[in-house]
Amino acid sequence: MRNIRLRLQYEGTRYQGWQKQTSTDNTIQGKLENVLFRMAGEEIEVHGSGRTDAGVHARGQVANFHINAEICPDGESAREYLNRYLPDDIRVLSAKIVPERFHSRLSATSKTYGYYVETGDKKNVFERKYVYGCGKKLDVKAMRQAAEFLIGEHDFKSFCANRRMKKSTVRRIDEIQIVEHGTKLEFLYTGNGFLYNMVRILTGTLLEVGSGTRRPEKMKEIIAAKNRDMAGRTAPPEGLFLLHVGYEGERETV
Protein backbone atom coordinates (compact mmCIF):
# COMPACT_ATOMS: atom_id res chain seq x y z
CA MET A 1 0.00 0.00 0.00
CA ARG A 2 1.02 3.59 -0.66
CA ASN A 3 0.20 6.50 1.60
CA ILE A 4 -0.21 9.46 -0.76
CA ARG A 5 -0.14 13.04 0.50
CA LEU A 6 -1.89 15.70 -1.56
CA ARG A 7 -1.64 19.46 -1.53
CA LEU A 8 -4.62 20.99 -3.25
CA GLN A 9 -6.53 24.16 -3.91
CA TYR A 10 -10.23 24.68 -4.48
CA GLU A 11 -12.84 27.34 -4.87
CA GLY A 12 -15.48 26.44 -2.34
CA THR A 13 -18.31 28.63 -3.65
CA ARG A 14 -20.51 25.85 -5.00
CA TYR A 15 -19.59 23.12 -2.50
CA GLN A 16 -21.14 22.08 0.79
CA GLY A 17 -17.76 22.14 2.50
CA TRP A 18 -14.96 19.62 2.70
CA GLN A 19 -16.59 16.71 4.54
CA LYS A 20 -18.58 14.13 2.60
CA GLN A 21 -22.26 13.87 3.52
CA THR A 22 -24.99 11.31 3.02
CA SER A 23 -27.41 14.00 1.79
CA THR A 24 -25.19 15.27 -1.04
CA ASP A 25 -22.13 14.30 -3.06
CA ASN A 26 -21.29 17.96 -3.63
CA THR A 27 -18.33 18.17 -1.23
CA ILE A 28 -14.59 18.37 -1.83
CA GLN A 29 -13.89 15.07 -0.06
CA GLY A 30 -16.72 13.44 -1.96
CA LYS A 31 -15.38 14.59 -5.34
CA LEU A 32 -11.89 13.30 -4.53
CA GLU A 33 -13.16 9.93 -3.33
CA ASN A 34 -15.38 9.51 -6.40
CA VAL A 35 -12.40 9.96 -8.72
CA LEU A 36 -10.21 7.66 -6.63
CA PHE A 37 -12.93 4.99 -6.73
CA ARG A 38 -12.78 5.23 -10.51
CA MET A 39 -9.00 4.88 -10.38
CA ALA A 40 -8.78 2.04 -7.83
CA GLY A 41 -12.05 0.19 -8.40
CA GLU A 42 -12.73 0.26 -4.67
CA GLU A 43 -13.62 2.73 -1.92
CA ILE A 44 -10.72 5.00 -0.95
CA GLU A 45 -11.05 7.22 2.13
CA VAL A 46 -9.43 10.65 1.90
CA HIS A 47 -8.37 12.36 5.13
CA GLY A 48 -8.20 16.16 5.10
CA SER A 49 -6.16 18.36 7.42
CA GLY A 50 -9.35 20.24 8.32
CA ARG A 51 -13.01 20.48 7.44
CA THR A 52 -13.54 23.74 5.61
CA ASP A 53 -17.18 24.89 5.67
CA ALA A 54 -19.58 25.44 2.81
CA GLY A 55 -18.40 28.33 0.65
CA VAL A 56 -14.88 28.41 2.12
CA HIS A 57 -11.86 28.22 -0.19
CA ALA A 58 -8.38 26.68 0.07
CA ARG A 59 -5.05 27.48 -1.49
CA GLY A 60 -3.06 24.96 0.53
CA GLN A 61 -5.28 22.18 1.86
CA VAL A 62 -3.48 18.93 2.66
CA ALA A 63 -5.02 15.46 2.44
CA ASN A 64 -3.84 11.85 2.36
CA PHE A 65 -5.15 8.44 1.37
CA HIS A 66 -3.95 4.83 1.17
CA ILE A 67 -4.03 2.97 -2.14
CA ASN A 68 -2.67 -0.21 -3.67
CA ALA A 69 0.89 0.33 -4.93
CA GLU A 70 0.20 -1.52 -8.19
CA ILE A 71 -2.59 0.89 -9.06
CA CYS A 72 -0.74 4.00 -7.92
CA PRO A 73 3.03 3.43 -7.94
CA ASP A 74 3.92 7.06 -7.22
CA GLY A 75 2.49 10.43 -6.33
CA GLU A 76 2.73 11.88 -9.81
CA SER A 77 0.42 9.25 -11.27
CA ALA A 78 -2.15 10.12 -8.58
CA ARG A 79 -1.84 13.85 -9.28
CA GLU A 80 -2.26 13.41 -13.02
CA TYR A 81 -5.26 11.10 -12.69
CA LEU A 82 -7.05 13.29 -10.16
CA ASN A 83 -6.53 16.48 -12.16
CA ARG A 84 -7.78 14.76 -15.30
CA TYR A 85 -11.17 13.94 -13.77
CA LEU A 86 -11.72 16.49 -11.00
CA PRO A 87 -13.91 19.56 -11.72
CA ASP A 88 -12.10 22.71 -12.80
CA ASP A 89 -12.57 24.34 -9.38
CA ILE A 90 -10.50 21.65 -7.61
CA ARG A 91 -6.81 21.19 -8.44
CA VAL A 92 -4.16 18.91 -6.97
CA LEU A 93 -0.95 20.94 -6.74
CA SER A 94 1.31 18.10 -5.67
CA ALA A 95 1.18 14.47 -4.61
CA LYS A 96 3.90 12.37 -3.03
CA ILE A 97 4.44 9.14 -1.15
CA VAL A 98 4.79 9.66 2.61
CA PRO A 99 5.41 7.31 5.57
CA GLU A 100 2.60 4.97 6.54
CA ARG A 101 1.93 6.80 9.81
CA PHE A 102 1.49 10.24 8.24
CA HIS A 103 -2.01 11.66 8.74
CA SER A 104 -2.87 15.03 7.25
CA ARG A 105 -4.84 16.17 10.30
CA LEU A 106 -3.18 14.37 13.21
CA SER A 107 0.36 15.11 12.00
CA ALA A 108 -0.26 18.83 11.41
CA THR A 109 1.58 21.26 13.70
CA SER A 110 0.12 24.55 12.44
CA LYS A 111 -2.43 26.09 10.13
CA THR A 112 -2.65 29.49 8.52
CA TYR A 113 -5.95 30.98 7.40
CA GLY A 114 -6.54 34.19 5.50
CA TYR A 115 -9.70 36.25 5.61
CA TYR A 116 -10.25 39.06 3.10
CA VAL A 117 -12.43 42.12 3.60
CA GLU A 118 -13.28 44.88 1.13
CA THR A 119 -13.87 48.20 2.88
CA GLY A 120 -14.68 50.13 -0.30
CA ASP A 121 -18.26 50.87 -1.33
CA LYS A 122 -18.30 47.92 -3.77
CA LYS A 123 -16.27 44.77 -4.29
CA ASN A 124 -13.84 44.36 -7.15
CA VAL A 125 -15.92 42.55 -9.79
CA PHE A 126 -13.23 39.90 -10.27
CA GLU A 127 -12.83 39.25 -6.52
CA ARG A 128 -16.47 39.32 -5.46
CA LYS A 129 -16.57 35.59 -4.63
CA TYR A 130 -13.46 35.75 -2.49
CA VAL A 131 -13.90 38.76 -0.18
CA TYR A 132 -16.47 39.94 2.32
CA GLY A 133 -17.87 43.33 1.34
CA CYS A 134 -17.84 45.32 4.55
CA GLY A 135 -18.44 48.55 2.67
CA LYS A 136 -17.04 50.97 5.26
CA LYS A 137 -13.70 52.21 6.55
CA LEU A 138 -12.42 50.39 9.65
CA ASP A 139 -10.07 51.36 12.47
CA VAL A 140 -7.14 49.05 11.68
CA LYS A 141 -5.10 50.24 14.67
CA ALA A 142 -7.89 49.27 17.08
CA MET A 143 -8.27 45.85 15.46
CA ARG A 144 -4.54 45.21 15.77
CA GLN A 145 -4.71 46.15 19.45
CA ALA A 146 -7.62 43.75 19.95
CA ALA A 147 -5.77 40.97 18.11
CA GLU A 148 -2.89 41.19 20.60
CA PHE A 149 -5.18 39.88 23.36
CA LEU A 150 -5.83 36.73 21.28
CA ILE A 151 -2.18 35.73 20.91
CA GLY A 152 -1.05 32.74 22.98
CA GLU A 153 -2.80 29.71 24.42
CA HIS A 154 -6.36 30.34 25.58
CA ASP A 155 -9.67 28.59 25.95
CA PHE A 156 -11.41 29.88 22.81
CA LYS A 157 -14.85 28.47 23.65
CA SER A 158 -16.38 31.93 23.09
CA PHE A 159 -15.19 31.71 19.47
CA CYS A 160 -16.57 28.23 18.74
CA ALA A 161 -19.88 27.79 16.91
CA ASN A 162 -20.35 24.31 18.36
CA ARG A 163 -21.99 25.10 21.69
CA ARG A 164 -22.03 21.42 22.67
CA MET A 165 -18.31 20.90 22.10
CA LYS A 166 -17.16 18.17 24.51
CA LYS A 167 -13.51 18.11 23.54
CA SER A 168 -11.01 20.71 24.69
CA THR A 169 -11.52 24.20 23.27
CA VAL A 170 -8.01 25.29 24.21
CA ARG A 171 -5.96 26.40 21.22
CA ARG A 172 -2.80 28.42 20.61
CA ILE A 173 -2.66 31.38 18.24
CA ASP A 174 0.90 32.26 17.29
CA GLU A 175 0.28 35.28 15.10
CA ILE A 176 -2.46 37.52 13.75
CA GLN A 177 -1.57 39.99 11.02
CA ILE A 178 -3.89 42.61 9.58
CA VAL A 179 -2.45 43.84 6.30
CA GLU A 180 -3.80 46.73 4.25
CA HIS A 181 -3.94 46.43 0.45
CA GLY A 182 -5.60 49.66 -0.60
CA THR A 183 -9.24 49.31 0.43
CA LYS A 184 -8.86 45.56 1.01
CA LEU A 185 -7.82 44.11 4.37
CA GLU A 186 -6.09 40.76 4.77
CA PHE A 187 -6.43 39.03 8.15
CA LEU A 188 -3.82 36.27 8.60
CA TYR A 189 -4.21 33.78 11.47
CA THR A 190 -1.56 31.20 12.35
CA GLY A 191 -2.00 28.72 15.20
CA ASN A 192 -1.82 25.09 16.20
CA GLY A 193 -5.47 24.50 15.36
CA PHE A 194 -8.84 26.22 15.07
CA LEU A 195 -12.31 25.36 16.34
CA TYR A 196 -15.52 25.16 14.29
CA ASN A 197 -16.08 28.61 12.70
CA MET A 198 -13.35 30.03 14.97
CA VAL A 199 -11.58 32.13 12.32
CA ARG A 200 -14.85 33.56 11.04
CA ILE A 201 -16.00 34.45 14.58
CA LEU A 202 -12.62 35.99 15.41
CA THR A 203 -12.88 38.07 12.24
CA GLY A 204 -16.46 39.10 12.92
CA THR A 205 -15.48 40.23 16.41
CA LEU A 206 -12.45 42.16 15.17
CA LEU A 207 -14.62 43.85 12.54
CA GLU A 208 -16.92 45.05 15.32
CA VAL A 209 -13.87 46.54 17.04
CA GLY A 210 -12.89 48.16 13.76
CA SER A 211 -16.33 49.69 13.33
CA GLY A 212 -16.26 51.11 16.86
CA THR A 213 -18.97 48.94 18.45
CA ARG A 214 -16.46 47.16 20.72
CA ARG A 215 -13.33 48.35 22.51
CA PRO A 216 -10.09 46.39 21.90
CA GLU A 217 -9.69 45.44 25.58
CA LYS A 218 -13.11 43.71 25.52
CA MET A 219 -11.31 40.74 23.99
CA LYS A 220 -10.06 39.76 27.47
CA GLU A 221 -13.62 39.59 28.78
CA ILE A 222 -14.84 37.63 25.78
CA ILE A 223 -12.12 34.99 26.22
CA ALA A 224 -12.73 34.73 29.97
CA ALA A 225 -16.51 34.34 29.51
CA LYS A 226 -16.22 31.07 27.53
CA ASN A 227 -19.60 31.96 26.07
CA ARG A 228 -20.33 32.18 22.34
CA ASP A 229 -22.91 34.92 22.94
CA MET A 230 -20.17 37.27 24.16
CA ALA A 231 -18.24 37.25 20.87
CA GLY A 232 -19.17 38.96 17.62
CA ARG A 233 -21.08 37.61 14.68
CA THR A 234 -19.73 34.94 12.35
CA ALA A 235 -18.19 36.56 9.27
CA PRO A 236 -19.49 35.17 5.93
CA PRO A 237 -17.68 32.17 4.39
CA GLU A 238 -16.65 33.67 1.05
CA GLY A 239 -13.77 35.69 2.51
CA LEU A 240 -12.05 32.70 4.15
CA PHE A 241 -9.14 30.69 2.72
CA LEU A 242 -7.10 27.85 4.20
CA LEU A 243 -3.66 28.98 3.09
CA HIS A 244 -1.12 26.62 4.59
CA VAL A 245 -0.78 23.53 6.78
CA GLY A 246 2.52 23.06 8.59
CA TYR A 247 4.23 19.81 9.58
CA GLU A 248 7.22 19.07 11.79
CA GLY A 249 10.54 19.45 10.00
CA GLU A 250 9.06 21.43 7.11
CA ARG A 251 9.63 25.08 6.40
CA GLU A 252 6.38 26.86 7.14
CA THR A 253 5.54 29.27 4.35
CA VAL A 254 2.24 30.67 3.13
C-alpha positions in Angstrom: 0.0 0.0 0.0 1.0 3.6 -0.7 0.2 6.5 1.6 -0.2 9.5 -0.8 -0.1 13.0 0.5 -1.9 15.7 -1.6 -1.6 19.5 -1.5 -4.6 21.0 -3.2 -6.5 24.2 -3.9 -10.2 24.7 -4.5 -12.8 27.3 -4.9 -15.5 26.4 -2.3 -18.3 28.6 -3.6 -20.5 25.8 -5.0 -19.6 23.1 -2.5 -21.1 22.1 0.8 -17.8 22.1 2.5 -15.0 19.6 2.7 -16.6 16.7 4.5 -18.6 14.1 2.6 -22.3 13.9 3.5 -25.0 11.3 3.0 -27.4 14.0 1.8 -25.2 15.3 -1.0 -22.1 14.3 -3.1 -21.3 18.0 -3.6 -18.3 18.2 -1.2 -14.6 18.4 -1.8 -13.9 15.1 -0.1 -16.7 13.4 -2.0 -15.4 14.6 -5.3 -11.9 13.3 -4.5 -13.2 9.9 -3.3 -15.4 9.5 -6.4 -12.4 10.0 -8.7 -10.2 7.7 -6.6 -12.9 5.0 -6.7 -12.8 5.2 -10.5 -9.0 4.9 -10.4 -8.8 2.0 -7.8 -12.1 0.2 -8.4 -12.7 0.3 -4.7 -13.6 2.7 -1.9 -10.7 5.0 -0.9 -11.0 7.2 2.1 -9.4 10.6 1.9 -8.4 12.4 5.1 -8.2 16.2 5.1 -6.2 18.4 7.4 -9.3 20.2 8.3 -13.0 20.5 7.4 -13.5 23.7 5.6 -17.2 24.9 5.7 -19.6 25.4 2.8 -18.4 28.3 0.6 -14.9 28.4 2.1 -11.9 28.2 -0.2 -8.4 26.7 0.1 -5.0 27.5 -1.5 -3.1 25.0 0.5 -5.3 22.2 1.9 -3.5 18.9 2.7 -5.0 15.5 2.4 -3.8 11.9 2.4 -5.2 8.4 1.4 -3.9 4.8 1.2 -4.0 3.0 -2.1 -2.7 -0.2 -3.7 0.9 0.3 -4.9 0.2 -1.5 -8.2 -2.6 0.9 -9.1 -0.7 4.0 -7.9 3.0 3.4 -7.9 3.9 7.1 -7.2 2.5 10.4 -6.3 2.7 11.9 -9.8 0.4 9.3 -11.3 -2.2 10.1 -8.6 -1.8 13.8 -9.3 -2.3 13.4 -13.0 -5.3 11.1 -12.7 -7.1 13.3 -10.2 -6.5 16.5 -12.2 -7.8 14.8 -15.3 -11.2 13.9 -13.8 -11.7 16.5 -11.0 -13.9 19.6 -11.7 -12.1 22.7 -12.8 -12.6 24.3 -9.4 -10.5 21.7 -7.6 -6.8 21.2 -8.4 -4.2 18.9 -7.0 -1.0 20.9 -6.7 1.3 18.1 -5.7 1.2 14.5 -4.6 3.9 12.4 -3.0 4.4 9.1 -1.2 4.8 9.7 2.6 5.4 7.3 5.6 2.6 5.0 6.5 1.9 6.8 9.8 1.5 10.2 8.2 -2.0 11.7 8.7 -2.9 15.0 7.2 -4.8 16.2 10.3 -3.2 14.4 13.2 0.4 15.1 12.0 -0.3 18.8 11.4 1.6 21.3 13.7 0.1 24.5 12.4 -2.4 26.1 10.1 -2.7 29.5 8.5 -6.0 31.0 7.4 -6.5 34.2 5.5 -9.7 36.2 5.6 -10.2 39.1 3.1 -12.4 42.1 3.6 -13.3 44.9 1.1 -13.9 48.2 2.9 -14.7 50.1 -0.3 -18.3 50.9 -1.3 -18.3 47.9 -3.8 -16.3 44.8 -4.3 -13.8 44.4 -7.1 -15.9 42.6 -9.8 -13.2 39.9 -10.3 -12.8 39.2 -6.5 -16.5 39.3 -5.5 -16.6 35.6 -4.6 -13.5 35.8 -2.5 -13.9 38.8 -0.2 -16.5 39.9 2.3 -17.9 43.3 1.3 -17.8 45.3 4.6 -18.4 48.6 2.7 -17.0 51.0 5.3 -13.7 52.2 6.6 -12.4 50.4 9.7 -10.1 51.4 12.5 -7.1 49.0 11.7 -5.1 50.2 14.7 -7.9 49.3 17.1 -8.3 45.9 15.5 -4.5 45.2 15.8 -4.7 46.2 19.5 -7.6 43.8 19.9 -5.8 41.0 18.1 -2.9 41.2 20.6 -5.2 39.9 23.4 -5.8 36.7 21.3 -2.2 35.7 20.9 -1.1 32.7 23.0 -2.8 29.7 24.4 -6.4 30.3 25.6 -9.7 28.6 25.9 -11.4 29.9 22.8 -14.8 28.5 23.7 -16.4 31.9 23.1 -15.2 31.7 19.5 -16.6 28.2 18.7 -19.9 27.8 16.9 -20.4 24.3 18.4 -22.0 25.1 21.7 -22.0 21.4 22.7 -18.3 20.9 22.1 -17.2 18.2 24.5 -13.5 18.1 23.5 -11.0 20.7 24.7 -11.5 24.2 23.3 -8.0 25.3 24.2 -6.0 26.4 21.2 -2.8 28.4 20.6 -2.7 31.4 18.2 0.9 32.3 17.3 0.3 35.3 15.1 -2.5 37.5 13.7 -1.6 40.0 11.0 -3.9 42.6 9.6 -2.4 43.8 6.3 -3.8 46.7 4.2 -3.9 46.4 0.5 -5.6 49.7 -0.6 -9.2 49.3 0.4 -8.9 45.6 1.0 -7.8 44.1 4.4 -6.1 40.8 4.8 -6.4 39.0 8.1 -3.8 36.3 8.6 -4.2 33.8 11.5 -1.6 31.2 12.4 -2.0 28.7 15.2 -1.8 25.1 16.2 -5.5 24.5 15.4 -8.8 26.2 15.1 -12.3 25.4 16.3 -15.5 25.2 14.3 -16.1 28.6 12.7 -13.3 30.0 15.0 -11.6 32.1 12.3 -14.9 33.6 11.0 -16.0 34.4 14.6 -12.6 36.0 15.4 -12.9 38.1 12.2 -16.5 39.1 12.9 -15.5 40.2 16.4 -12.4 42.2 15.2 -14.6 43.9 12.5 -16.9 45.1 15.3 -13.9 46.5 17.0 -12.9 48.2 13.8 -16.3 49.7 13.3 -16.3 51.1 16.9 -19.0 48.9 18.5 -16.5 47.2 20.7 -13.3 48.4 22.5 -10.1 46.4 21.9 -9.7 45.4 25.6 -13.1 43.7 25.5 -11.3 40.7 24.0 -10.1 39.8 27.5 -13.6 39.6 28.8 -14.8 37.6 25.8 -12.1 35.0 26.2 -12.7 34.7 30.0 -16.5 34.3 29.5 -16.2 31.1 27.5 -19.6 32.0 26.1 -20.3 32.2 22.3 -22.9 34.9 22.9 -20.2 37.3 24.2 -18.2 37.3 20.9 -19.2 39.0 17.6 -21.1 37.6 14.7 -19.7 34.9 12.3 -18.2 36.6 9.3 -19.5 35.2 5.9 -17.7 32.2 4.4 -16.6 33.7 1.1 -13.8 35.7 2.5 -12.0 32.7 4.1 -9.1 30.7 2.7 -7.1 27.9 4.2 -3.7 29.0 3.1 -1.1 26.6 4.6 -0.8 23.5 6.8 2.5 23.1 8.6 4.2 19.8 9.6 7.2 19.1 11.8 10.5 19.4 10.0 9.1 21.4 7.1 9.6 25.1 6.4 6.4 26.9 7.1 5.5 29.3 4.4 2.2 30.7 3.1 
